[in-house]
């Protein structure tokens, strides 16, 4: 009787093995699951939101400007960040104050302002900043520019392509939203 119960239990456990292996393969090689712990991407992605990213998005292709990506933090690779790609390899990124009274400004790429309709308020610019994006690297910023710890402030300013884990596809917690 005990042998039959043991055999049935083993069969049940083994029947879940393919599901466990498939889930592990899927989350290790195809999709990335991320939680956004801060408000650096608001109002595009709210604090506490959960995201799904595509790990295969940049296999054989390069990230694009304005893609939202999950990557290993340049100053501490044990932490993952979610930010928007602003500067591509070879770009000159400038943060320029355009209104001295309000101290607001814009991001310029190669001398031209970029249109950023995803920002929820004007960016405060205290000082002029200029960055030359190296080959195989990206300049990333949060959408909530006034409350984002991003490339402007990191010790290691740029995100190497091989540190990008995934391109964010959609938010599934705190409302479903394609990104």
C-alpha positions as CSV (number, residue, x, y, z in Angstrom):
1,X,0.0,0.0,0.0
2,X,2.8,2.4,0.9
3,X,4.7,1.5,-2.2
4,X,1.7,2.3,-4.4
5,X,1.3,5.7,-2.7
6,X,5.0,6.4,-3.1
7,X,4.8,5.5,-6.8
8,X,1.7,7.7,-7.4
9,X,3.5,10.6,-5.6
10,X,6.6,10.2,-7.8
11,X,4.4,10.1,-10.9
12,X,2.7,13.3,-9.9
13,X,6.0,15.0,-9.2
14,X,7.5,13.8,-12.5
15,X,4.4,15.0,-14.4
16,X,5.2,18.6,-13.3
17,X,8.9,18.3,-14.3
18,X,8.3,19.4,-17.9
19,X,6.3,22.4,-16.8
20,X,9.1,23.4,-14.4
21,X,11.8,23.0,-17.0
22,X,9.8,24.9,-19.6
23,X,9.1,27.7,-17.2
24,X,12.8,27.9,-16.3
25,X,13.9,28.0,-19.9
26,X,11.3,30.6,-20.8
27,X,12.3,33.0,-18.0
28,X,16.0,32.4,-18.4
29,X,16.2,32.8,-22.2
30,X,13.1,34.4,-23.6
31,X,11.3,36.7,-21.2
32,X,12.3,38.9,-18.3
33,X,10.1,39.9,-15.4
34,X,10.8,43.2,-13.6
35,X,9.3,45.2,-10.8
36,X,9.8,49.0,-10.9
37,X,10.7,50.0,-7.3
38,X,10.9,53.8,-7.8
39,X,9.1,56.7,-9.5
40,X,11.9,57.3,-12.1
41,X,9.7,56.3,-15.0
42,X,6.4,57.9,-13.9
43,X,4.0,58.6,-15.5
44,X,4.9,56.1,-18.2
45,X,5.4,53.3,-15.6
46,X,4.2,53.8,-12.1
47,X,6.0,52.7,-8.9
48,X,5.4,49.1,-8.1
49,X,4.4,48.1,-11.7
50,X,5.4,44.8,-13.0
51,X,6.8,44.4,-16.5
52,X,7.5,41.7,-19.1
53,X,10.5,42.2,-21.3
54,X,11.8,40.3,-24.4
55,X,15.3,38.9,-23.8
56,X,15.6,38.1,-27.6
57,X,14.7,41.6,-28.8
58,X,18.4,42.6,-29.4
59,X,19.8,39.3,-30.6
60,X,20.9,40.2,-34.1
61,X,19.7,43.8,-33.9
62,X,20.5,47.0,-32.0
63,X,18.3,49.0,-29.5
64,X,16.6,52.0,-30.8
65,X,16.2,55.5,-29.3
66,X,13.2,55.7,-27.0
67,X,13.1,51.9,-26.3
68,X,12.4,51.2,-22.7
69,X,14.9,48.6,-21.5
70,X,15.8,46.4,-18.5
71,X,19.5,46.4,-17.8
72,X,22.2,45.8,-15.2
73,X,23.0,49.0,-13.4
74,X,26.4,50.3,-14.6
75,X,27.5,51.1,-11.0
76,X,26.2,47.9,-9.4
77,X,25.4,44.9,-11.7
78,X,23.5,43.1,-9.0
79,X,20.7,45.7,-9.5
80,X,18.5,46.0,-12.5
81,X,17.1,49.3,-13.8
82,X,14.3,50.2,-16.1
83,X,15.0,53.3,-18.2
84,X,14.5,54.8,-21.7
85,X,17.3,54.8,-24.2
86,X,18.1,58.4,-25.2
87,X,21.5,58.3,-26.7
88,X,22.8,55.7,-29.2
89,X,26.5,54.8,-29.9
90,X,28.3,57.8,-31.4
91,X,25.7,60.3,-30.3
92,X,26.5,63.6,-28.5
93,X,23.9,64.1,-25.8
94,X,23.5,67.5,-24.3
95,X,21.3,68.7,-21.5
96,X,20.7,72.4,-22.1
97,X,18.8,74.9,-20.0
98,X,16.4,76.7,-22.4
99,X,14.6,79.0,-19.9
100,X,16.7,80.6,-17.3
101,X,13.8,81.9,-15.3
102,X,12.1,78.5,-14.7
103,X,15.5,76.6,-15.1
104,X,13.9,74.2,-17.5
105,X,15.5,72.6,-20.5
106,X,15.7,69.9,-23.1
107,X,17.8,67.0,-24.2
108,X,19.6,67.6,-27.5
109,X,21.0,64.8,-29.6
110,X,23.8,65.8,-32.1
111,X,22.7,69.4,-31.7
112,X,19.0,68.9,-32.2
113,X,16.3,68.9,-29.5
114,X,14.4,65.6,-29.2
115,X,10.6,65.5,-28.9
116,X,9.6,63.7,-25.7
117,X,5.9,63.6,-25.4
118,X,6.1,61.0,-22.6
119,X,7.5,63.4,-20.0
120,X,5.0,64.5,-17.4
121,X,6.6,67.9,-16.6
122,X,9.4,70.1,-17.9
123,X,12.9,68.9,-17.0
124,X,14.8,71.1,-14.5
125,X,18.3,71.8,-15.7
126,X,20.7,73.2,-13.1
127,X,23.8,73.0,-15.3
128,X,24.8,72.3,-18.9
129,X,25.8,68.6,-19.4
130,X,27.4,67.0,-22.4
131,X,28.0,63.3,-23.0
132,X,29.7,61.5,-25.9
133,X,28.2,58.0,-26.2
134,X,30.9,55.4,-26.8
135,X,30.7,52.5,-29.4
136,X,28.5,49.6,-28.2
137,X,27.0,51.8,-25.4
138,X,23.8,53.7,-24.6
139,X,22.7,56.7,-22.6
140,X,19.6,56.0,-20.6
141,X,17.3,58.3,-18.6
142,X,14.1,58.0,-16.6
143,X,10.9,59.6,-17.9
144,X,10.4,61.4,-14.6
145,X,13.5,63.5,-15.2
146,X,13.3,65.6,-12.1
147,X,13.2,62.5,-9.8
148,X,15.3,60.0,-11.8
149,X,18.7,58.7,-10.8
150,X,20.0,58.0,-14.3
151,X,23.0,58.3,-16.7
152,X,23.4,62.0,-15.8
153,X,24.4,61.0,-12.3
154,X,26.0,57.5,-12.5
155,X,29.7,57.1,-12.0
156,X,29.7,54.8,-15.0
157,X,27.6,56.9,-17.3
158,X,26.8,54.5,-20.1
159,X,25.0,51.1,-20.5
160,X,26.9,48.6,-22.5
161,X,24.8,46.6,-25.0
162,X,25.7,43.3,-23.4
163,X,24.3,44.6,-20.1
164,X,20.8,45.2,-21.6
165,X,18.7,42.2,-20.4
166,X,15.5,42.9,-22.3
167,X,13.3,45.3,-24.2
168,X,10.2,46.1,-22.2
169,X,7.1,44.8,-24.0
170,X,4.2,45.5,-21.6
171,X,3.1,46.2,-18.0
172,X,0.9,43.6,-16.5
173,X,0.5,44.8,-12.9
174,X,-1.1,48.1,-12.0
175,X,-3.1,47.9,-15.2
176,X,-2.2,46.3,-18.5
177,X,-0.3,48.6,-20.9
178,X,1.8,47.9,-24.0
179,X,5.0,49.9,-23.8
